[in-house]
Amino acid sequence: MARIVLVHGIAQEQKSADTLEAEWLPSLAGGVRLAGAPALADDLWRDSRPGAARMAFYGDLFLRDGQQGGGDELSVEEWWLAEELAGEWLRNAAHSASRETDRDRARAELARLGGPAEEYQGVRAAARPVLNALVRLRPFARLGVAFAERVVVKALKQVTLYLTDETIRKRVQERVAEHIGPETEVIIGHSLGSVVAYEAAHLHGRPLPLLLTLGSPLGLRTVVYERTRPQPPSIPPGVARWVNLADRDDLVAARPDLTPLFPGAEGVLDSGYTVDNGSKPHEAAFYLAKRRTGEALSAALA
C-alpha cells in the first residue's frame, strides 16, 4: 500500500515498476520543491522512504510471447479509429496549438482533407491522408510520417486493448489496487494511465484527497470518453480534488478542459491548466517536474 500511487501510460512494456519509479520520483520531487515543500520533496526522493510512492506497473501485460514486429498491427476497425484519432489530434492542434503557424497549418490541412474524396486501396490507406497532414505539425514534423503512424498505431493498440479487452482491463486495475489502501492520499496518472487512474478512483470506494491527471486523453471522444467506466462519465464521488494538467501542444490531451464532460460536486475538478513542456509536450517527467504539479501534491499531503 502506498501514500501516492503512480500510474504510467503507453509504450512502457520494456520497463518495470522499479525503473519507472527511478524516472518519475526525482521529477515529482523537483516539482514539489519548486512549490516550496522541500521536506516533502526529500521524503519522496532523497530519503526514499519505502511505501511513500509506488508505481502500479502494467506494461508487461501488453507483451505477447514470441511477439514479432507485427505485434502492434491494427484490425480493420482499429484502423478506422486510427483515422478518427489522427483527425481529432489535428482538430485539437487547429484550435489550441501554442504557435499560430501550427494552428494555421492544421486549419489548412483540415480544409484540404474536407475536399473531394480520393480513391484508397484498403482501410490502412484511407488513414494515410490524415496521418500525412498530422506529420506536418509539431511534434511529428521532424520525424516523418512513418514515425507518426507508429505512434498512432501503438497508442491506439494499447488504449483500445485496455478499453475493450475485459481481461486486460481487469488485470490492469488489479495492479493498481495492489497499491491502494486506507493510507492512499494521491493517485497520479499520465496518458493512458490517467484513464486507468480515473477508473481506479471510482473503484477505490474511499475518500481520496487528490486525483492528478497529466496529458490525459479522457476528453478524446473518438476513442476514450465513451468507453470509460462507469458511464456516463463523472467525477469519482470520493475524490476531494481532481487536477488535470495539459500542455497546449500535447495532442494526446485532446481536450485540456474536462469540466464540461465530467459533472460532479462544484469545485472538485480543476481542469484546463496549461503547462509548457517544451519540445516534448507529452513527456511524463516534464509534467511531474512542474510547480503546478508540486503545488497540487503538497496541498493534498499537507
Order of alpha helices (4+ residues) and beta strands (2+ residues): beta-alpha-alpha-beta-alpha-alpha-alpha-alpha-alpha-beta-alpha-beta-beta-beta-alpha-alpha
